[in-house]
Amino acid sequence: MRFLGSEGKVNVRKLSEEVAVDLGAELIGEAVVFTIGAATLIAEYVRAMAAAERKEEEKEKAFAELKSTVQELGLLVEKQDAQLRSLQRFNGSIHTELKNKGIDIRTDL
């Protein structure tokens, strides 16, 4: 007990039974209040972490859906580009065929 400044035995008065019961009851009451408060804090922390995790999962899901949509749109653009090139070749062949037959058409539309 040297670190508390006591160098020997300390005489402690005996408590009466009534005072001891009161102090014990107060100690138990404080312990119950502390335990309830700590349990509430832990429960709130767990709830907040679960909500944050749910929110993160929703963001990841939305991002995956957007990524999928962008990929689908990219494929659609490639398909339409191929169709456009095919139509341009077809248009060029028709234009050449008509020119060979002596039919002149306007191309500046």
Secondary structure as GFF3:
##gff-version 3
##sequence-region A 1 109
A	DSSP	three_ten_helix	2	4	.	.	.	ID=ss1
A	DSSP	alpha_helix	17	100	.	.	.	ID=ss2
###
